[in-house]
Amino acid sequence: MAATHDVLLLVGRLNYVWTNTESLLIYVIAHLLKVEKESAIIVFLTLNTTRARIDLTERLAKLPTTPAETRDEVLAITERLKLQAKVRNKYNHCIYSFDEQGEISSTQMMRLVEGEKDVRYGKVQQVDARELERLDNAIREIADISKRLWAFLRSRPNFDERSI
């Protein structure tokens, strides 16, 4: 089983890179809406879930007035972000189980799965070396998405980094 310290360190890094990356959607929203940062911040913070923020960003990108190059880049980025959101959500919305030594041994999802005649909850997954590697890969992928978002934003003609 994984050492609790190692798991918590990775989950902390996951949250750090996620928050920094998701907040870049503010500037994408500002660009797509053609508004100043303050208005985009209000829109971003009014939408209180990652899913809603990504949905808005994708819908704005799909408007007929959005250039095809911009639409394609934004949709490619948000698709990658949605995949990593699953990992982030898992580690932020699970219950951790511990072994006899007090180390994290597994996660249990807090989601109901309802069949016609039964209700199940909490898919259990072991936190082993393979799972820690998956978590580490997700952190690297989110950091890479952040770099791609920055490159996209810097390529926009009206983007001013000094306003950040």
ZIZI-V877649 format. One record per backbone hydrogen bond with DSSP energy under -0.5 kcal/mol. CO is the residue of the C=O (numbers start at 0). NH is the residue of the N-H. If there is no record, write none. Layout:
CO,NH  CO,NH
This chain:
2,6  3,7  4,8  5,9  6,10  7,11  8,12  9,13  10,14  11,15  12,16  13,17  14,18  15,19  16,20  17,21  18,22  19,23  20,23  21,24  22,25  23,26  23,27  24,28  25,29  26,30  27,31  28,32  29,33  29,34  35,38  35,39  36,40  37,41  38,42  39,43  40,44  41,45  42,46  45,47  48,52  49,53  50,54  51,55  52,56  53,57  54,58  55,59  56,60  57,61  59,62  62,65  66,70  67,71  68,72  69,73  70,74  71,75  72,76  73,77  74,78  75,79  76,80  77,81  78,82  79,83  80,84  81,85  82,85  82,86  83,87  84,88  85,89  86,90  87,91  88,92  92,109  94,107  96,104  96,105  98,101  102,98  103,1  104,126  105,96  106,124  107,94  108,110  110,121  111,113  112,114  112,119  117,114  119,112  122,108  124,106  125,127  126,1  127,131  128,132  129,133  130,134  131,135  132,136  133,137  134,138  135,139  136,140  137,141  138,142  139,143  140,144  141,145  142,146  143,147  144,148  145,149  146,150  147,151  148,152  149,153  150,154  152,155  155,158  158,160  159,162  160,163
